[in-house]
């Protein structure tokens, strides 16, 4: 994991005199927006432990992350079918235990399985995540691959703050354009596969 304050120097180049805690807050805000819009943080390292006879199961979330969505759940290589929460309640209301074939996200930290597991076993769970509002770090890949997005986003949020010596709404909009371009590139890379050529990003001149 990479600490968010490692980007402070890059931000201070164009937005001097900002307290370090404000920079961390701005970088975190940029990371959250990047993850929400482009879903660049996906995790499947930790298994979902489906506990016998429990209808609601805890999702394997990291301590510093919130859920955006469950991308998939697999059991022995077979993908479970996602259904609306109301449907899963109807299914579970009919009773029955066995090998889960369907799921629905119940809360931001749990999912419901049907049939209710008849044994305790580990399922492969792929999650799309974003940093918590209190997070101080994000995966190394995000700060490496999407460093410009985080830095430009942080500059935008800081320059947009009113009544500070560094406030500059015009420059804030300039960095907003750069941030949006980086988000678009991240979306394209995710949808096309990270090994493929990335979306060309047109240079945006100040005041453009």
N, C-alpha and C positions, 0 to 999 in steps of 0.2 A: 504494500500500500504506500502511496505517496502523500506526504503531508501537504496540505493546501498552501501553507506559507512559503513553500519552495518557489511559488510563482510571484512572490512579492516584488522581487527585483525587476522582473519584466514589466510589472504594472507601474512601478514607481518611475520608470524612465519617462513616461508620458503623463503621469498623474502624481507629481511629487507632493510631499508633506502629508500624505494620508496616513493615519495611524495603522499599524499592522493589523489590528483586530478588524478594522473596517475592510482592509484588503481581503483578509480571509473570508469575511462575510460575503463580499462581492464575488470572489472566485467560487465559493460554495453556491451562491445563487445562479451563477453562470453554469456550473456543473449540473445543477438540478434541472435547469431549463434545457440544456443539451440532452440530458438523459430522457427527459419527458418527451421531447420532440423527435429525437433521432434514435432513442433506445440503444445507445452505444454500450451500456453496461448490462451484459447478460451473464448469468451464472448457472452452472450445472454441476459444480464440484461437490456440493453437499446433498446427500440423499434425503428424500422425504420419507421419514419412518412412519409407515402406516400401521397404527396400533390396533391389535385385534379387538373387535367389537366396538370400536369408537367410530361414530359417524362423522365427527369433525376432527380433522388432522392439522397439526401445526406445520406451517411452511418453513423450510430451512433458510431463514433470512439472516444475513450478517447483522451484527450489532449496530453498524453504522449506516444501514440502508433501509429504505422503505420500498414497498412493492409498487411497481407500475402495472404489471400484469403477469399472469402465469402463461408462459409461452407454450409449454407442453408438459405432460406427465406420461411417463412410460413405465410399463410393468413387463419385465422380461422381454424387452425389445418391442413390445406392442403398445402403441399410443392409445391412451384413454381418450374417450370422446368428451369434449367440453359441452356442457349444457347450461341453460339459464338456471339461476339459483332456485326459482320457483319450481322448475321441473325436478331438480334433485330432491327438494323437500317432498314432492309427490312420490317420487320413487322410493325414498327412504320411509315414507309413511306406510308403504305397502309391505315393509319388512323385508327380511331376507339377508343372509350373509353369504360371502363367497369371495371370488376373485374380482376386484374392482374393474369396471369397464367404463364408467362415466365419472365425471367430476364437475364441480362448480366452485368458484371462489366465494367463500362465505364472508370473510372479513379481510382486512389488509394483512392479516397474519395467519389465515387458516383457509382450508379447503374442505369440502365435503365429498366423500367418495360413495359410489354405489356400484355393486352391492357393498354393504358394510364389510370391511375386511374380516375374514374368518381366521386369519393368522397374522402375526406381526411380521412385516417384511419391509425391505427398503425399495422405494420406487425412485426412478430417475426423474428429477424435476428441473426444468429449465425456467428460470425466472428473469424478467426484465426489471432492473432496479434503478433507483436514484438515491443520492445521498440524503440522509436525514438532515433536518434543519439545524442539527447540532453537530454534524459530522466535521471532523478536522482532517480527514484523509479520504482519498478515493483510490481505485486501482491504478497501478503504475501505467497501464496501457492507456488510460484516459488522459493522464497528464503528459504522456509522451506523444501519442498519436493526435490528440486534439488540444494540444497546448495553446495554439493560436486562438482557438475558439474560446477557451477559458480566459485567456488574457484579454482578448478583445471584449468579451462579455463583461468581465470585471471592470474594465475601463469605462464601458458604457454606463454601468450602474453607478459607479463612483462619480463620474462627471455630471450625471443627471441629478445628483443630490443637491438640493437648494441650499443657499446661504452658507457656503463653505468657500475657502480661498481657492479651492481647486474646481469649483463648479463651472461648467461650461456646456450648456445645453446643445450648442451647435456641434461641438466636437463629440458630444455624447451620441448624437445621431449618426455621425460618421462611423464611430465604432459599432453602433447598432447594425449598420449595413454590413460591416465586416463580419460581425457575429452571425448575422442571418445567413451570409454566404457560407460560413463554416458549418452551420447547422444543416444547410441544404446539401453540402458535400458529404457530411456524416450520414445523412439519410440515404443518399445515393450509394455510398460505400456499403452500408448495411444491407440494402436491398439487392445490390449487384454482387455482393461477395467482396470481402476486403482484399482479395488477391487480384481483383480486376482493376483496370485503369480508373482513377477517380474522376469525379466530375470536374471539369475545368471551371475555375473560379475567376471571373473577370475582376481585374484590379479596380478598386473603388478609390478615386481621388478625393481628397478632403474637399468638402463642399459640394460633392457630386450628388 
